[in-house]
Amino acid sequence: MQGALDGIRIIDASRVLAGPFCSMILGDLGAEVIKIEHYETGDETRGWGPPFAGGESAYYLCTNRNKQSMTLNLKSEKGKEIFHRLVASGDIVIQNFKTGTLEKLNLGYTQLKATNPRLIMASITGFGLTGPYKNLPGYDYIIQALSGLMSITGETGGSPMKVGVAIADVLAGLYTCIGILSALHHRDRTGKGQEIDISLMDCQVSALVNVAGNFLCSGINPERIGNRHPNIVPYQVFTARDGKFVVAVGNDPQFRRFTALLGKPELAGMEKFAHNDARLRNKSELIPLIEELLKKKTKKEWKKLLDRAGIPNGPINTIAEMFEDPQIQARNMLVKMNHPKIENLKLVGSPLKLSATPITMRDPPPLFGEQTESVLSELGYSAEEIIHFRQNNII
């Protein structure tokens, strides 16, 4: 079966995380992705390790399957010419150079659009193509700080904390996918391409959702509350007889079932606990009562009881425990691929499950410059020209 994006060619001139994550998702959906790498150093993440497998860094491997790697010197005149020819054959360019960099190289959207009027170009930067910060570099850690995310992450009274994964980059990659798919739909209707301006900062602010909404409605600056929820009680980490686990009681009927399991159904009948808004106001009295009752059984005992009662709960898994979970295995969230240097390469699967156009794991993350010559040949360059390009540091 063909993928949903079969026939779409993407020229991915991005590196590190946000852009490559986006292009990998599109590649999983069937698009052809040509990854443009610096002719000498390649994607920086190739050296971000340990861990390494077969000489390839785990960081690079995690976002680069279903791609072809082509090296190119974009500062050379011939390299620019090759890039323009590649753009003429393609549909989408993804790039995350510092604002203005590609324009100086005659490779900005305006210049590339002259080569391919149907071109869709997604530009990912730290702060966007406009505004007073547009020329500043944007790293995920800095964005987590500036966006307010770190101010609400961590224990009450403790130090601000970053999220354990580069979440601003990941979110920017996802928003870029949304933008690209929307632009493709627009092009199908009008025949016209467009530029997509994605800012890590914008994406992270958008992802503050209810926390930002709480502030905008109340004017009260949110504080760090650790593992508790700002709007729902009880919804946090608790301690069973043998360790910690999470209980997320999302509504009043669930709370009534929960208190019955605890052996204290009368709690749900008390006015100060009967409804969520009351529980939120009186959480300092309610939570200690729940904590003492939950210590009477093990995590497994509680999970069995809570699952049967339809109350959301779960253990706090390590990454190893997560990959061993039968649900993760049943959903193919751990995949294995053949790789020229790595036996039995393991990668995280795709969460996209499409019935008519399922995603495919066609190609492992490419070696540095692995498809340079084949892409150039497909563009019409001769073997002699390719040798010349290599001898003159163009590829």
Phi, psi and omega per residue, in radians:
M1 nan 2.515 3.099
Q2 -1.330 2.619 3.059
G3 -1.334 2.843 -3.119
A4 -1.051 -0.546 -3.103
L5 -1.904 0.386 3.103
D6 -0.998 2.334 -3.127
G7 1.641 -0.142 3.096
I8 -1.616 2.249 3.105
R9 -1.867 2.223 -3.137
I10 -1.988 2.250 3.006
I11 -1.773 1.901 -3.039
D12 -1.738 1.747 3.123
A13 -1.720 0.368 3.127
S14 -1.694 2.971 3.088
R15 -2.631 3.022 -3.128
V16 1.303 -1.734 -2.946
L17 -2.279 -1.035 -2.992
A18 -1.008 -0.916 -3.129
G19 -1.148 -0.900 3.104
P20 -1.038 -0.609 3.091
F21 -1.119 -0.765 3.101
C22 -1.061 -0.868 -3.069
S23 -1.190 -0.501 3.070
M24 -1.157 -0.731 3.104
I25 -1.044 -0.789 3.141
L26 -1.164 -0.608 3.056
G27 -1.153 -0.719 3.068
D28 -1.020 -0.571 -3.124
L29 -1.419 0.037 3.024
G30 1.952 -0.132 3.139
A31 -1.200 2.632 2.978
E32 -1.491 2.181 -3.096
V33 -2.063 2.109 3.060
I34 -1.856 1.978 -3.079
K35 -1.554 2.030 3.130
I36 -1.573 2.102 -3.118
E37 -2.068 2.612 3.067
H38 -0.942 2.313 -2.985
Y39 -1.121 -0.297 3.122
E40 -1.866 -0.828 -2.972
T41 -1.807 -0.409 -3.103
G42 1.227 -2.975 3.066
D43 -1.049 2.271 -3.105
E44 -0.943 -0.562 -3.039
T45 -1.208 -0.221 3.064
R46 -1.050 -0.430 3.138
G47 -1.829 0.089 -3.078
W48 -1.510 1.542 3.111
G49 -2.838 -3.107 0.101
P50 -1.244 2.944 0.118
P51 -1.456 2.675 3.016
F52 -2.135 2.709 3.031
A53 -2.385 2.074 -3.116
G54 1.034 0.535 -3.119
G55 1.465 -0.071 3.141
E56 -1.795 2.364 -3.120
S57 -1.297 2.520 3.102
A58 -1.061 -0.607 -3.134
Y59 -1.086 -0.823 3.121
Y60 -1.108 -0.765 -3.066
L61 -1.079 -0.523 -2.980
C62 -1.255 -0.274 -3.064
T63 -2.307 0.352 -3.003
N64 -2.320 0.361 3.042
R65 -1.276 2.916 3.119
N66 0.972 0.739 3.116
K67 -2.419 2.790 2.954
Q68 -1.933 2.430 -3.137
S69 -1.774 2.189 3.104
M70 -2.233 2.219 3.095
T71 -1.553 2.567 -3.111
L72 -2.822 2.393 3.069
N73 -1.634 1.699 -3.056
L74 -1.313 -0.120 3.086
K75 -1.544 -0.246 3.116
S76 -1.509 2.623 -3.134
E77 -1.105 -0.718 3.126
K78 -1.180 -0.651 3.086
G79 -1.071 -0.691 3.093
K80 -1.137 -0.719 3.125
E81 -1.074 -0.752 3.121
I82 -1.097 -0.718 -3.129
F83 -1.111 -0.737 3.108
H84 -1.085 -0.690 3.130
R85 -1.162 -0.658 3.102
L86 -1.124 -0.751 3.119
V87 -1.084 -0.646 3.125
A88 -1.080 -0.474 -3.121
S89 -1.604 -0.060 -2.976
G90 -1.996 -3.068 -3.105
D91 -2.059 -0.639 -2.979
I92 -2.399 2.403 2.943
V93 -2.017 2.294 3.023
I94 -1.998 2.258 -3.140
Q95 -2.545 2.595 3.083
N96 -2.354 0.658 3.008
F97 -1.222 2.808 3.069
K98 -1.031 2.511 -3.091
T99 -0.864 2.221 3.087
G100 1.620 -0.225 -3.064
T101 -1.102 -0.859 -3.089
L102 -1.199 -0.567 3.096
E103 -1.065 -0.699 3.117
K104 -1.140 -0.437 -3.139
L105 -1.631 0.109 -3.074
N106 1.149 0.534 -3.117
L107 -2.203 0.336 3.096
G108 -1.312 3.072 -3.074
Y109 -1.043 -0.760 -3.114
T110 -1.041 -0.768 -3.134
Q111 -1.211 -0.723 -3.115
L112 -1.247 -0.554 3.115
K113 -1.109 -0.541 3.093
A114 -1.150 -0.527 3.093
T115 -1.365 -0.665 -3.094
N116 -2.485 1.650 -3.086
P117 -1.074 -0.361 3.142
R118 -1.540 0.082 -3.036
L119 -1.165 2.385 2.952
I120 -1.881 2.166 -3.115
M121 -2.114 2.108 3.120
A122 -1.803 2.034 -3.134
S123 -1.872 2.051 -3.138
I124 -1.874 2.095 3.099
T125 -2.331 3.012 -3.140
G126 -1.154 -0.733 -3.005
F127 -2.212 0.044 3.102
G128 1.728 3.049 -3.087
L129 -1.551 -0.065 3.111
T130 -2.301 2.947 3.078
G131 1.692 2.869 -3.056
P132 -1.158 -0.339 -3.117
Y133 -1.715 0.112 -2.955
K134 -1.031 -0.462 -3.106
N135 -1.649 -0.005 3.141
L136 -1.457 2.538 3.036
P137 -1.222 2.569 -3.109
G138 -2.188 1.940 3.081
Y139 -1.846 2.593 -3.100
D140 -0.867 -0.810 -3.089
Y141 -1.040 -0.762 -3.141
I142 -1.143 -0.690 3.138
I143 -1.143 -0.712 3.102
Q144 -1.047 -0.608 3.127
A145 -1.281 -0.905 -3.048
L146 -1.179 -0.554 -3.065
S147 -1.302 -0.203 -3.074
G148 1.656 -0.148 -3.091
L149 -1.043 -0.767 -3.118
M150 -1.164 -0.498 -3.114
S151 -1.181 -0.380 -3.127
I152 -1.873 0.082 -3.079
T153 -1.956 2.177 -3.099
G154 2.253 3.040 -3.115
E155 -1.352 2.671 3.079
T156 -0.979 2.215 3.139
G157 1.402 -0.098 -3.131
G158 -1.610 -3.021 -3.130
S159 -1.360 2.569 3.003
P160 -1.001 2.553 -3.083
M161 -2.283 2.529 2.984
K162 -1.463 2.756 3.051
V163 -1.217 2.617 -3.021
G164 -1.225 -0.127 3.052
V165 -2.238 2.774 -3.125
A166 -1.279 1.271 -2.941
I167 -1.164 -0.562 3.115
A168 -1.138 -0.696 3.076
D169 -1.130 -0.785 -3.119
V170 -1.077 -0.800 3.137
L171 -1.110 -0.695 3.111
A172 -1.091 -0.691 3.088
G173 -1.076 -0.725 3.139
L174 -1.184 -0.769 3.106
Y175 -1.113 -0.612 3.103
T176 -1.114 -0.712 3.067
C177 -1.009 -0.784 3.138
I178 -1.060 -0.780 3.136
G179 -1.080 -0.761 -3.131
I180 -1.120 -0.814 -3.134
L181 -1.114 -0.639 3.087
S182 -1.160 -0.736 -3.141
A183 -1.152 -0.619 3.076
L184 -1.110 -0.717 3.114
H185 -1.114 -0.740 3.103
H186 -1.086 -0.726 -3.136
R187 -1.148 -0.641 3.097
D188 -1.045 -0.604 -3.103
R189 -1.476 -0.570 -2.994
T190 -2.026 -0.323 -3.057
G191 1.408 0.061 -3.057
K192 -1.912 2.407 3.022
G193 -1.491 -3.040 3.100
Q194 -2.917 2.942 3.062
E195 -1.761 2.433 3.125
I196 -1.961 2.132 -3.077
D197 -1.833 1.844 -3.103
I198 -1.983 2.218 3.127
S199 -1.979 2.279 3.061
L200 -0.998 -0.698 -3.130
M201 -1.101 -0.830 3.129
D202 -1.023 -0.784 -3.088
C203 -1.098 -0.710 -3.113
Q204 -1.237 -0.652 3.082
V205 -1.112 -0.754 3.105
S206 -1.016 -0.653 -3.072
A207 -1.363 -0.007 3.035
L208 -1.305 -0.259 3.059
V209 0.528 -1.912 -2.989
N210 -1.151 -0.513 3.128
V211 -1.162 -0.792 3.075
A212 -1.136 -0.693 3.124
G213 -1.079 -0.699 3.096
N214 -1.022 -0.771 -3.133
F215 -1.137 -0.788 -3.084
L216 -1.121 -0.515 3.119
C217 -1.447 -0.586 -3.009
S218 -1.853 -0.445 -3.037
G219 1.347 0.072 -3.130
I220 -1.646 2.186 -3.133
N221 -1.214 2.149 -3.127
P222 -1.104 2.558 3.083
E223 -1.947 2.858 3.070
R224 -1.222 2.281 -3.108
I225 -2.231 0.335 3.063
G226 1.089 -2.235 -3.064
N227 -1.628 0.173 3.107
R228 -1.531 2.863 3.101
H229 -1.741 2.453 -3.103
P230 -1.265 -0.316 -3.025
N231 -2.178 -0.156 -3.032
I232 -2.270 2.406 3.118
V233 -2.461 2.324 -0.078
P234 -1.506 2.346 -3.030
Y235 -2.734 1.416 -2.987
Q236 -2.972 -3.068 3.047
V237 -1.422 2.347 3.040
F238 -2.196 2.928 -3.132
T239 -2.004 2.068 3.029
A240 -1.494 -3.013 -3.123
R241 -1.063 -0.561 -3.031
D242 -2.083 0.286 3.101
G243 2.571 -3.090 -3.019
K244 -1.608 2.580 3.048
F245 -2.683 3.010 -3.058
V246 -1.938 2.389 2.997
V247 -2.161 2.296 -3.107
A248 -2.233 1.577 -3.133
V249 -1.511 1.846 -2.942
G250 -1.590 -0.199 -3.114
N251 -2.733 3.052 -3.068
D252 -1.169 -0.740 3.082
P253 -1.039 -0.686 3.075
Q254 -1.095 -0.687 -3.137
F255 -1.110 -0.668 3.118
R256 -1.124 -0.740 3.105
R257 -1.159 -0.649 -3.132
F258 -1.112 -0.822 -3.120
T259 -1.156 -0.533 3.082
A260 -1.150 -0.716 3.097
L261 -1.130 -0.612 3.133
L262 -1.250 -0.193 -3.089
G263 1.443 0.241 -3.137
K264 -2.285 1.045 -3.098
P265 -1.072 -0.369 -3.113
E266 -1.154 -0.378 3.131
L267 -1.053 -0.692 -3.113
A268 -1.223 -0.309 3.125
G269 -1.547 -0.186 3.141
M270 -1.345 2.385 -3.098
E271 -1.000 -0.618 -3.074
K272 -1.320 -0.161 3.130
F273 -2.205 -0.100 -2.953
A274 -1.133 -0.602 -3.096
H275 -2.166 2.735 -3.017
N276 -1.034 -0.735 -3.129
D277 -1.075 -0.612 3.096
A278 -1.239 -0.727 3.108
R279 -1.084 -0.644 3.126
L280 -1.122 -0.725 3.132
R281 -1.205 -0.540 -3.036
N282 -1.954 0.461 -3.069
K283 -1.089 -0.550 -3.113
S284 -1.147 -0.408 3.076
E285 -1.583 -0.650 -3.053
L286 -1.313 -0.762 -3.007
I287 -1.070 -0.776 3.102
P288 -1.040 -0.606 3.109
L289 -1.115 -0.786 3.140
I290 -1.136 -0.743 -3.108
E291 -1.017 -0.735 -3.132
E292 -1.166 -0.691 -3.117
L293 -1.220 -0.619 -3.111
L294 -1.254 -0.352 3.139
K295 -1.252 -0.131 -3.059
K296 -1.417 -0.274 -3.121
K297 -2.284 2.886 3.113
T298 -1.411 2.936 3.102
K299 -1.043 -0.746 -3.130
K300 -1.136 -0.708 3.129
E301 -1.105 -0.772 3.137
W302 -1.153 -0.701 -3.112
K303 -1.061 -0.759 -3.141
K304 -1.064 -0.780 -3.124
L305 -1.200 -0.774 -3.097
L306 -1.200 -0.693 3.093
D307 -1.068 -0.774 -3.130
R308 -1.085 -0.583 -3.125
A309 -1.529 -0.029 3.123
G310 1.261 0.584 3.130
I311 -1.879 2.084 -3.099
P312 -1.006 2.303 -3.131
N313 -2.834 2.918 3.079
G314 3.137 2.693 3.065
P315 -1.272 2.799 3.081
I316 -1.635 1.610 -3.041
N317 -1.281 2.600 2.834
T318 -1.346 2.983 3.098
I319 -1.094 -0.688 3.122
A320 -1.098 -0.758 3.130
E321 -1.143 -0.640 3.115
M322 -1.058 -0.797 -3.108
F323 -1.218 -0.326 3.089
E324 -1.535 -0.145 -3.101
D325 -1.145 2.283 -3.111
P326 -1.071 -0.494 3.103
Q327 -1.173 -0.739 3.119
I328 -1.099 -0.722 -3.141
Q329 -1.203 -0.695 -3.134
A330 -1.156 -0.490 -3.110
R331 -1.628 0.136 3.107
N332 0.994 0.714 3.095
M333 -1.534 0.022 2.940
L334 -2.181 2.061 -3.104
V335 -2.098 2.725 3.111
K336 -2.098 2.433 -3.112
M337 -2.318 2.655 2.999
N338 -1.384 2.374 -3.108
H339 -2.430 2.458 -3.078
P340 -1.082 -0.394 -3.106
K341 -2.079 -0.195 -3.036
I342 -2.178 2.058 3.100
E343 -1.335 2.241 3.064
N344 1.021 0.949 3.130
L345 -1.109 2.216 3.122
K346 -1.840 2.300 3.119
L347 -2.359 2.785 3.042
V348 -1.240 2.359 -3.140
G349 -1.328 -3.089 3.137
S350 -1.724 2.431 3.074
P351 -1.400 -0.101 -3.101
L352 -1.452 2.043 3.121
K353 -2.059 1.742 -3.112
L354 -1.874 2.223 -3.021
S355 -1.261 -0.694 -3.071
A356 -1.604 -0.523 -3.128
T357 -2.280 1.225 -3.064
P358 -1.095 2.619 3.085
I359 -1.194 2.717 -3.128
T360 -2.315 2.531 3.039
M361 -1.770 1.487 -3.001
R362 -1.490 -0.783 -3.017
D363 -2.293 2.411 3.078
P364 -1.262 2.884 3.071
P365 -0.920 2.234 -3.013
P366 -1.272 2.676 2.983
L367 -1.213 2.842 -3.088
F368 -1.048 2.038 3.095
G369 1.186 0.350 -2.993
E370 -1.033 -0.619 -3.071
Q371 -1.901 0.276 -3.088
T372 -0.953 -0.908 -3.055
E373 -1.182 -0.673 -3.123
S374 -1.191 -0.644 3.101
V375 -1.165 -0.767 3.127
L376 -1.093 -0.699 3.104
S377 -1.088 -0.740 3.137
E378 -1.125 -0.497 3.107
L379 -1.401 -0.105 3.066
G380 1.834 0.093 3.118
Y381 -1.430 2.488 -3.110
S382 -1.434 2.893 3.103
A383 -1.051 -0.661 3.138
E384 -1.164 -0.695 3.109
E385 -1.144 -0.702 -3.139
I386 -1.112 -0.718 3.076
I387 -1.061 -0.752 3.112
H388 -1.069 -0.758 3.119
F389 -1.007 -0.768 -3.106
R390 -1.189 -0.696 -3.128
Q391 -1.180 -0.433 -3.084
N392 -1.903 0.406 3.047
N393 0.990 0.640 3.037
I394 -1.616 -0.556 3.030
I395 -2.231 nan nan
